Every structure is written in C-alpha cells, then in structure tokens.
Amino acid sequence: MSDNIQLEKIDDYRWRIPKSYKPGMRVPGLIYADEKLLKSIYQDRALEQVANVAFLPGIVNNSLAMPDIHWGYGFPIGGVAATDIEEGGVISPGGVGFDINCGVRMLRTDLKYDDIKDKLKDLVYALFSNVPSGVGSKGDIRVSAKEERQILVKGAKWAVENGFGCQDDLECTEEFGAVQGADPEAVSERAYERGKAQSGTLGSGNHFLEIQVIDQLYDSRLCDEFGLDLGQITLMIHSGSRGFGYQICEDYVKNMVHCLQKYNINVPDRQLACAPVNSTEGKLYLGAMRCAANYAWANRQCLMYLARQSFEKVLGSSWQKLGMHLIYDVTHNIAKIEKYTIDGKEKNLCVHRKGATRAFGPDHPALPERYKKTGQPVIIPGDMGRNSYLLVGTKKAEEETFGSTCHGAGRVKSRTASTRTTNLNTLLKELESKGIIVKASGRNTLVEEAPSAYKDVNDVVNVVHNAGISKRVCRMRPLGVIKG
C-alpha cells in the first residue's frame, strides 16, 4: 500500500510527490487524478513506484502518472518518464512493459445501429470465427523467416504491401506503422520462434475486438472533422506484439540487471534495471524493442483486415462501401526518442510511456496533414461493460506530460481477485441486460476482465479532459465483444 505517501495538492486534477519523500529522487512525482480516483490509487504500491522511477539517471521534469495508474513491473502501469540522452539518460525495459506496443486502433463506418441490430449476433460470431484469439493462438497469416524480419523493419507497411490494407491505413497509424531503427539482429531466436505464427492474432487477457456505437458527442466541430455522429457504428481493436514482444522484454530485463553495477546506477528496485540510451546495451534493447513495436503494428493491421473481411461476409458489401476507414492507431507501451524544450534548450529525450498514450496537439510535425488541424486522435478503451472514448491531444500535454495521456480504465483488482469475486453467470446476465453480446476463447478470461475489475473509464477520461492533457471528442458504448 502507498498510505505513507503524503501527496501535495496542486489543483483538483494534479498531485505531487515531493523530492523530499525519498533521498535519491532526482525529480518530483506528478499524479493526474481527482479525489475519487486517488482512493483506488492508494490501494496498491503504484505511488511508491512513481517515486522509484524518479531515481532514474537523466530523468527530467517529473516522474508522471496518469489517472489509470496501477502497480506494474518496475514502472507503474500508467507511468511516463523522459530521460535526457545527452546527460546520461537511461532506457528501462520496465518502463515499456512486457507487451511492447500493446495498442489500440479505431475504425469508423457508414453504418448506423439500425443497419446492424438484426445482424449483430452474426457479426460477433463471424469476428470470433475469423480472428484467432486466446493464449498462444496462431493465425492463418503464416510468414517465412525472411518475411518475419521484413515485418520487424517495415511494420504495418509489410501488411499493406501484402494486400492486408491500403496506404491510408498507414497515414492513420502512429509512426506511419513503423518506427525507424529496428534491429532484427538484436532479437533472440526464442523470440523469433514465438512470433512466427502469431501475426493476425488477438491474444488473451485484456485484448479485445469490439463493435461499438457512438452514444455521446462532446465537440461537434471535431466530430465533423472525423466524420462521426450519434448512433454510428465504430470498431475498436486492442492487441500488441504477442509472445514475440514478451520474449524480448524477458531477454533484456535479465541482461540489463548487470548494467546497474557496470554504469554505477542506483535505483531502489531491481525491476528498474536500465542502461544509458547511448550504451551498447541501451542501443541493443532499443533496436529489439522497435522490432516488437513494428511487429505489433503489422499485427493490428492484419487484425483489421480480418475484421473488415468479417463485415463484408455478413453484410454482403465491400469494406470500402461500408465506410470502414481507420481513424487512428496508437501505442501505449513504448519508449520513443522525441525532441522537447527543457530549460530553454531543445533536447533529445527518451520518453517511456507504459500504459500511456501519445497525445500530440495540433500542428505537431509528427502528425499527418489530415490531423494537423485537430491534433492527434487519442483512443481510450474502457472495460467490456461500460464506455470507450475518442479524444485528441493538446499543446498542454506537450508542455506538461511529454505529449502523453491515459491509456484505458486501469485495473483495481488483480486477475486472481477478479476470478475469486466474479460469478460468470451473473456477469453474462449483466452484460446481456445492457444489450452486449460477448464471445471469448475461455471462461476465465471473462471473469478476469469483468467490469468490476476496472476503474470507471468515465472518471479517468474526466480527469485528463479537465486537466487539459487531452480533449474529449465522442463516447462509444459496446455492442459486441470478442475477448482473447
């Protein structure tokens, strides 16, 4: 528990852990939350992890936590930290997480609820049949060893080149679907083995594919820009780099522990094992992590292709005629090299976002032309019984949080605790009463991912919106859910 941490209130949505809390903290901790969410945040040791992250060499400004923060490996999930590369700044696998580039993409359609209400069950069953899901699931999109290496460098572009999408999809994907600097030589044979049959697979845990309907508009101008309206059907896909990324994290977490002594790095938790970004070890991890990130973008591109196929089959029309266009794809487990002004000087920073979403404001050079005016689309999924959101990034986020915001609802119960306290039949009846159809590859997944295991995403989004680090556009509610 984090009961002994006395937070300093900055305003209704920001709280500080002072540097004086622990000798060795290089910067304060800054938590985005309101009084209601703080009660759940205090239930685990996530705030202690925020303080621990503040020990990292080269860290600048603050060790940050989003309102969906909860305990994780080394870093809290919902944690953001940037290190100054020129000043010995480090990169930490624990600041990215095991599911590298776990992320989410959102598609709009030209369909309204009335267009699909009688075919909703058929759509859910087609998606469940067409999209491989579950632990260790393998897909029909098989690749050779040579192609797998191409995926690691090209990312979603490989999928588009092989017929699994179109050029517009790449423009609507963070980093245009592939971060530069991936190094296939930095990846272990074990990771290659785990990844070779998992392209186009959903995976397990909190990964999902969801048919949604827009039930609330917040900004009519932005909704018009995105072509969104009340009652419109949207689709959301949440997945990552599967066993491939997990293995890369596992490999480098072990390898980096010795770097603490080698580079005389003092951190209060060995799970924060790290190395200077410019060191041999740092460069190798960065190259391997980028491979996993590109693998994940290719995976979500393939999943979208399979989802489009499913809609085509059930509705008897092409995805183009159905208007199934990608709004955006964002990652929320990654480390990026980005430029920011610190104390009046432009710096190259290594920005760790673990369970946090990039949220660049209007006119940012990294955005495609179509989003220069609006700011970057930010996609925040909730649990399978409540809502999800589309927001946009802001200039304030660039100034305060290294262009970052929350990534979801955030757990309040472990999977074990949720399994112990959730009755499956009661859960299914509750979802059915809300008109939500659910299909899952295992009964355990459903009780582990019950809505009661999560904070209310409406509360989380309320904080980031009112704090000004992202801006609400519209809200969706689930109609049909495929769980891994």
N, C-alpha and C positions, 0 to 999 in steps of 0.2 A: 504494500500500500504506500501511497505518497502523502499520508496525512501530515508528516512533519515538514512539508514544504509550504511555507507561507508566501502566497503569491501577492505581488503588489498590483493593485488595480490601476490600469491606465485609463480605460474607459469601459463602457458596457460590453465591449467585444474583444478587448485585449488585456492580457495579464502578463506580468513579468516575474521571472525567477531571477533575483539579483545575483551578480557575480560573487557576492559575499557568501552565498549559500554553501559553496564548496570551494575550498582552496584549490586552485588549479584551473578553475573555469576561466577561459580566455574572453568570453563574451556572455552577456545575459541570455536567459531563455525567454522567448516571447510566444505566448499561447493565445490563439484565437478561439474564444469560447464565450458563452454567456453563463449566467449563474446556474441555470438549469443543467447545461451540459457539463459544467465543472463537477457536479455531484457524481456523474458516472466516470469522468476522467480520473477522479480521486480513487476509484475502486481498484486500480492496479498500479504498477510501478512505472507507468509511461512518463510521468513528470520527472521521475528520477533519471530516466533515460534521456530526456531533454537536457537535463543538467550535465549528464555524462558526455553527450555529444559536444557540449561547449568546451571540452578539453582538447578537441582535435587541432593539431598544428595547422596554422594558416586560416582558421575559421574567421569569417568577417561578420560584422554587424550583430547577428543574433543566431542562436540555435532555435529554430522555428518549429511550432507545432500547430497543425490545423485542427478544426473542431471535431473531426472524426478520429482523433488520435487514440491509439490503444497500444498496449505492450507488444513489442516485436523483438526480432533478433538484433541486438546491439542498438540500433536506432529504433525509436518508436515507429509504428505504422502511422502515417500522418506527419512524419518528420521531414523537415527541409533544412539543409545546411550547405553553405557555399564556402569553399576554401580558395585562398589566393595562391595560384600556382607559382608565381614568381617568389613568394615568401615562404616556400617550403610546404605549400598546401598539399593535403593528402587526399587520397581516394580510398574509400572503405566499402568493401562488398556488403557489409551490414547496412550501409546507407542506401543500398539499391534493393536488396532483398533477394530471396531465392527465385521468385517468379519474375525474372528480368523482363521488362517491358510487358508486364501484365497491363492491359489497357482496354479501352472500350471505343467502339465506333457506333455511330447513329446514322440511320438511313431515314429519309423522308419517303413518302409515297403519295400518289394522287388519289389514294383510296380514302373513303370515309368509313366510319364504323358500320353504317347501314349496308355498305358494299360487301362486308365480310362477315357480318354477325352470324349468318346461316352457314358459313363455311369455316368458322373459326376453329372448330374441332378438327376438321380436315387439314387445315394449315398447320396446327400444332403437331398432329400425327405425322404429317409429311416432313416437317422440320426434324422431328425426333428420329424418323426413319433415315433421313438423308444426311444428317450431321452426326458424325461419330462423337460420342460423349462417354464420360466415365473415366475412372482411374486406368491409366495405361492404354487408353483407347487408341486404335490405329485406323488410319483412313485409307480411302481408295486412291488418294493422290500420292503415289509412290515415286521416289526420286532416286537416281543413281548417286554414287559418292561424288561424282563430278558436279552433278546438279545441286547437291546439298551445299557444296562450297560456293556455288554461284548464288544460292539463296542467302548465304551469310553475308555476302557483299552487296547484292542487289536488293534484298528485301522484297517489298511488295512489287517492285518493278519486275522481278523474275516472274511473279504470278501473272501480272498483266501481259508480259511478253509471251506467256504460255497459254493465253486465252482465258484466264480467270478474272477478267475485269477490263477496264478501259483507262485511258490516260487521265480522265477527270478524277478517277478514284485516287490517283497518286497526288494530284494537286490538293485534294481534300484530306490528306494524311500528314500528320506531323512529320517533319523532316522529309516530306515527299516520299515517305515509305522506306527510307534507308538512310541511316546515319553514316557519315563518311568515317573512314579509319578503321573499319573492321579488319581483324587479322585472323584468318582461318588457321594459321599455324599456331596460334596461342590456345587452341581448343583441344582438349584431350580426346583420345579415341573413345573413351567411355561416353563422353557427351555426344560424339557423332553417332555412336551406336544407339543411344536413347532417342535421338532426334530423327533418325532416318525414316520412320514410318508414322510420324505424328503431324505432318503438315495437313492442315484442314481438319483438325480435331479440336473439340471444345475443351476436353479435360474434365476435371472434377472440382469439388469444393464450391467456392463461390462463383465459379464461371457459369455463364448462362447465355441463352439466346432468348430474346423476349419480344413478343408482339405487344405494342402499346398504343394507346390513344391519347391525344392531347386533350387535357381537361381544364387547363388554365393558361391564359395568356397574360404576360406581365408587361411587355413592351411591344406595342403594335408596330412601331417602325421596324424594329429588329425582326419581328415575326414576318413582316412583309419582305424584308431582305432575304430571309431564309426560305420563303415560300411556305409558311406554316400557318395553320388555322385550327380553331376548335373542332374537335371530332375527327381530326385527321389521323390516319394510321402511320405509326413510325415503327422502326425495328432497331433493337439495340443488341450488340454482340460484345461479350466480355470474355476475353481469354488472353493467354500470354505465350511464353516460349516453351511451355510444357516441360518434359523431363530434360530437354536439352539445356535450357537456361538454369534449371535447378542444379544440374551436374556442374555447370561452370561455376556457379556460386559456391557449391560444396568444395570444388577443387581449390578455388582461390582463397576461401576462408581459411582452409588448412595451411596453404602455402604462405599466407601473409602473417600468421602469428609470429614467425621468426623475425619479421620486419620491425616489430616493436622494439626488440633489443638492438637489431642492426642499425636502426636510424634513431635510437635513443628517444623513442616516443612513449610518453607516459599517459595512459588512459586508465580509468577506473574499472573497465570491463573488457576482458579479452575478446568479447564478441565485436568490439570496435576495432579489431585488427585492421591495419591500414598501412599504406606506403606513400611516400611523396609521389604526386602525379607524374613528375619527371624522372622518377627512378625506373630501373629495369622492370621491377615487379609491378609498379603502377602502370607502366605502359602496356605490359602484357595483359593485365586484368582489363584495362580499358579496351584493348583490341578484342579480347574474348567477349566482354560484356556487349560490345557493339555488334558482334556476330549474333548473340542471342536476341538483341533488340531487333535486328533485321529479320531474324527467323520468325519472331512474333508478328511483325508487320505482314510478312508473307502469309503467316498462318491465318490472321484475321481477314486478309484479302481473300484467301481460299474459302474461309467460312462464309463470307458474304456472297461469294459465287454460289455456294451450295444453298444458301438461304434464298437467293434470287431464283435459282432453279426450282426450289420447292414452291414458291409463289406462282411461278409460271405454270407448273404442272397442275396445281389446284385451280387456278383462276383462268387458265387457258389463254394467256396473253403474255407477250414478252415483258421482261422486266423494264425495258425502256418505255413501253406503252403504259405500264403500271406506275411509271414515275419513280422507280426505286433508286434514287440517287443518294450517294453518300454525302452527308453534311460534314462530318469530320471524324477523324480517328486520333485519339490522344493516348499517350502512355502515362502510367503513374508509378512506375518502378524503374528509375534510370538515373545515371549520372551524365551530365552534359557539360561541355566546355562552352561557356557563354560570356559575353562582354557586359560589364556593368561599371558604372562610375562609383568609385569608393573614395571618399575624402577628396573629391575633385579630380581624381585621376581615373582614366579608363583602364580597367583591369580584366585579365582573362581569369575567370573563376571556374572552378569545378563545382557545379550545382548538383547536389544529391537531392532527388525527390523520391521519397519512399512512401508510397500511399499518398501521393500528392500529384496534382495535375498542373501542367504548364498553363499559364493564363496571361499571355501577352496582350497588351492593349492595341488600340487602333494604330495603324501606320508602322507597326514594328517590321523591320526589314526581313524577318524570318517568315512572315506570313505571305500566302499567295495573294495576288491582286484582288481576288474576289472578297477577301476578308480584311483588306487594309482599312476599309471604312467602318466595319462593325467591331473589329477586334477579334481575337481568336475564339472560335467556338469551344466551350468547355462543357464536357458531358459528365454528369454526376448521377450514377445509378443508385437507387435505393434497394431495399430488400424486396422479395417477390410478392409481398402483400401490400406495399404502400406505393410511393411515387418515385419517379426519376425526373431529372431536370436537364434542360439545356440553358447554359449561361454563356456569357462572353467575358474575356479577360479585360483588364483595365490598366491604365497607366499607373494607378496607385499600387497595383500588385507588382509592377516592375520596380517601383521605388521602395516598397516595404518588404516584399517576400521573394525577391528574385524571380518575379513573374510566376508565382505559384498560388494554388488554392487547394481546397479539399479534393478528395477523390471518390467519396461514397459516404455511406452512413457510419461505418465504423462499428466494430463488434463491441458488445457489452457482456457477452457470455462466450466462453470457450466452446469449441465444438462438443467436448465431453459434457460440459454443463448443460448445453442445449439439448443434447441427446437424453440426458437424465431427466430433464424437466418438461419435455415436449411430448405430448401424445399425438402420434401420427394421424389417427382418425379424426381427432378434434381439429388438428391443423388443416387437414384436407377439407373438412366441412366449413371451416372458417374461410378458406380461400374460395371454395365453391359459392359461399354466400355472397362473396364480392364479385362473382362472375369471372373468376380467374381459373383457367384450365392449366394444370401442371403435369408435365411428364418428366420423369427422372430415371436415370440408369440404375439407381439404388435407393432403397427406402431410407438408409442412413443419411444420405445427402439432404433429403427434405427436412428431417428433424434438426440436423446440424445447421441448416440455413433458414430456420424458422424466423419470421419477422421479430419475434421476441428476443432473438439473439443479437439484434442490432439496435443502435440508436435510431431515433426517428429522423430520416433524411431531411424532412421539412425543417426541423430545428437546426440541423447542420448547415443547410443552404441559407437559412435565415441569417446566420452569423456571418458567412463570407459575403453575402449581399450587403448587409448593413455595415460591415467593416470596410466595404468598398474594394475588396480584392477580386471580386467577380460580380457580374450583374445578371440577374435573372431575366431570361427570355420567355420560356414557357415550361409547363409541367406536364408530365405524362403519367398515366396510370397503367398497370399491367393488365393484359387480357389473356395472353397465353405465354407460358414459361417453360423453356427447356432447361433442365439443370443437369450438370455433369454427373 
